[in-house]
Amino acid sequence: MRPINRTLRLRVAPVLTLLWIAATLGAQTADWKPFAYPADGFRALFPVAPEESNNSVPVGGSAFELHSYVAEVGNAVLYVGVCDYGAKGKAADPDDVLNGARKGVVENVGAHILTESKITLNDSHGLAVEAESDKLHLSIRIYMAGSVLYQTMVTAPLTEKFADTARFLDSFQLTPRPAGKASASAAPAPDWKPYRYAADGFSASFPGEPEQDKQNVSTAAGTFELHTYATQDAAVTLIAAVCNYGAAAAGKDPGAVLDGAKNGAINNVKAHLISEKKITLGANPGVEFEAESDTAHISARLYLVGSTLYQTLVALPLNARYADTGRFLNSFQLAPRAGN
């Protein structure tokens, strides 16, 4: 059952960490309430209604659905992940699955373990782990209940203590799942479609409708609005990002702007450059590069169109292969902006 241990990787860090800058989450008032999910067999307290998502996880030639529940309060992120491995999970040694999941979470964010202990929830085996990376503190509890792996986690900046970590983790309870619940069902094939965003002047094909986000980001040249469009295909993250520098880009050397964006992206994920080359999109200059960190491989193309920087990026686990990297990157096209 080693493929299960190697494959499951939680992706709770914001996708913006793959870009050249990161934005700070605004504080919000927490209103803790119980949320129950009978289909996934658990309930827990959250400070706000968690955002739900489903992603396919490849395991030994099969694909399983990872159900994620994520909520933010201030700068803390609260997460519950559920994955039913069906017959493969039932046949596996629970300790092997738990150790593999713990290793995957810690390695995925470049953290090191501070403490670790075995725990139980009802009759289910579990692990409690405290870990830290250069920027984050992680409090993790993982349980194997039959064929189902449950992961609960709180991440917060190293410099900020989240007072309700125990409140969230202790609130997690297992509940009966509906009779006849289909386990370990194969995930549907990605449904690639072109998406056009006239306001940002581009179109691209994604394997599912991308999540859109807008954040103000501070740079040496001022504060600008960053627009991101991101989706996932199994363990792969696909991102298109747009930032218009306006007058701040006037007189700047396009090559220097592109190099700065490229170097920032690489440094931000502690990666090293593997290859790069100059490219164009129409008459617009660009740079294409490949980079790797200890846990991820990144394929990216950056373009400077007037005062606007466009980034397209594919991030996947190290040593994995993604057949549709070129499909996504090649699909990016400029489009007339709305109102132009």
Secondary structure in CASP SS format (residue, H / E / C, confidence):
PFRMAT SS
TARGET T0000
AUTHOR 0000-0000-0000
METHOD secondary structure of the structure
MODEL  1
M C 1.00
R H 1.00
P H 1.00
I H 1.00
N H 1.00
R H 1.00
T H 1.00
L C 1.00
R C 1.00
L C 1.00
R C 1.00
V C 1.00
A C 1.00
P C 1.00
V H 1.00
L H 1.00
T H 1.00
L H 1.00
L C 1.00
W C 1.00
I C 1.00
A C 1.00
A C 1.00
T C 1.00
L C 1.00
G C 1.00
A C 1.00
Q C 1.00
T C 1.00
A C 1.00
D C 1.00
W C 1.00
K E 1.00
P E 1.00
F E 1.00
A E 1.00
Y E 1.00
P H 1.00
A H 1.00
D H 1.00
G C 1.00
F E 1.00
R E 1.00
A E 1.00
L E 1.00
F E 1.00
P C 1.00
V C 1.00
A C 1.00
P C 1.00
E E 1.00
E E 1.00
S E 1.00
N E 1.00
N E 1.00
S E 1.00
V E 1.00
P E 1.00
V E 1.00
G C 1.00
G C 1.00
S E 1.00
A E 1.00
F E 1.00
E E 1.00
L E 1.00
H E 1.00
S E 1.00
Y E 1.00
V E 1.00
A E 1.00
E E 1.00
V E 1.00
G C 1.00
N C 1.00
A E 1.00
V E 1.00
L E 1.00
Y E 1.00
V E 1.00
G E 1.00
V E 1.00
C E 1.00
D E 1.00
Y C 1.00
G H 1.00
A H 1.00
K H 1.00
G H 1.00
K H 1.00
A H 1.00
A C 1.00
D C 1.00
P H 1.00
D H 1.00
D H 1.00
V H 1.00
L H 1.00
N H 1.00
G H 1.00
A H 1.00
R H 1.00
K H 1.00
G H 1.00
V H 1.00
V H 1.00
E H 1.00
N H 1.00
V C 1.00
G C 1.00
A C 1.00
H E 1.00
I E 1.00
L E 1.00
T E 1.00
E E 1.00
S E 1.00
K E 1.00
I E 1.00
T E 1.00
L E 1.00
N C 1.00
D C 1.00
S E 1.00
H E 1.00
G E 1.00
L E 1.00
A E 1.00
V E 1.00
E E 1.00
A E 1.00
E E 1.00
S C 1.00
D C 1.00
K C 1.00
L E 1.00
H E 1.00
L E 1.00
S E 1.00
I E 1.00
R E 1.00
I E 1.00
Y E 1.00
M E 1.00
A E 1.00
G C 1.00
S C 1.00
V E 1.00
L E 1.00
Y E 1.00
Q E 1.00
T E 1.00
M E 1.00
V E 1.00
T E 1.00
A E 1.00
P E 1.00
L C 1.00
T C 1.00
E C 1.00
K C 1.00
F C 1.00
A C 1.00
D C 1.00
T H 1.00
A H 1.00
R H 1.00
F H 1.00
L H 1.00
D H 1.00
S H 1.00
F C 1.00
Q E 1.00
L E 1.00
T C 1.00
P C 1.00
R C 1.00
P C 1.00
A C 1.00
G C 1.00
K C 1.00
A C 1.00
S C 1.00
A C 1.00
S C 1.00
A C 1.00
A C 1.00
P C 1.00
A C 1.00
P C 1.00
D C 1.00
W C 1.00
K E 1.00
P E 1.00
Y E 1.00
R E 1.00
Y E 1.00
A C 1.00
A C 1.00
D C 1.00
G C 1.00
F E 1.00
S E 1.00
A E 1.00
S E 1.00
F E 1.00
P C 1.00
G C 1.00
E C 1.00
P C 1.00
E E 1.00
Q E 1.00
D E 1.00
K E 1.00
Q E 1.00
N E 1.00
V E 1.00
S E 1.00
T E 1.00
A C 1.00
A C 1.00
G E 1.00
T E 1.00
F E 1.00
E E 1.00
L E 1.00
H E 1.00
T E 1.00
Y E 1.00
A E 1.00
T E 1.00
Q E 1.00
D E 1.00
A C 1.00
A C 1.00
V E 1.00
T E 1.00
L E 1.00
I E 1.00
A E 1.00
A E 1.00
V E 1.00
C E 1.00
N E 1.00
Y C 1.00
G H 1.00
A H 1.00
A H 1.00
A H 1.00
A C 1.00
G C 1.00
K C 1.00
D C 1.00
P H 1.00
G H 1.00
A H 1.00
V H 1.00
L H 1.00
D H 1.00
G H 1.00
A H 1.00
K H 1.00
N H 1.00
G H 1.00
A H 1.00
I H 1.00
N H 1.00
N H 1.00
V C 1.00
K C 1.00
A C 1.00
H E 1.00
L E 1.00
I E 1.00
S E 1.00
E E 1.00
K E 1.00
K E 1.00
I E 1.00
T E 1.00
L E 1.00
G C 1.00
A C 1.00
N E 1.00
P E 1.00
G E 1.00
V E 1.00
E E 1.00
F E 1.00
E E 1.00
A E 1.00
E E 1.00
S C 1.00
D C 1.00
T C 1.00
A E 1.00
H E 1.00
I E 1.00
S E 1.00
A E 1.00
R E 1.00
L E 1.00
Y E 1.00
L E 1.00
V E 1.00
G C 1.00
S C 1.00
T E 1.00
L E 1.00
Y E 1.00
Q E 1.00
T E 1.00
L E 1.00
V E 1.00
A E 1.00
L E 1.00
P E 1.00
L C 1.00
N C 1.00
A C 1.00
R C 1.00
Y C 1.00
A C 1.00
D C 1.00
T H 1.00
G H 1.00
R H 1.00
F H 1.00
L H 1.00
N H 1.00
S H 1.00
F C 1.00
Q E 1.00
L E 1.00
A C 1.00
P C 1.00
R C 1.00
A C 1.00
G C 1.00
N C 1.00
END
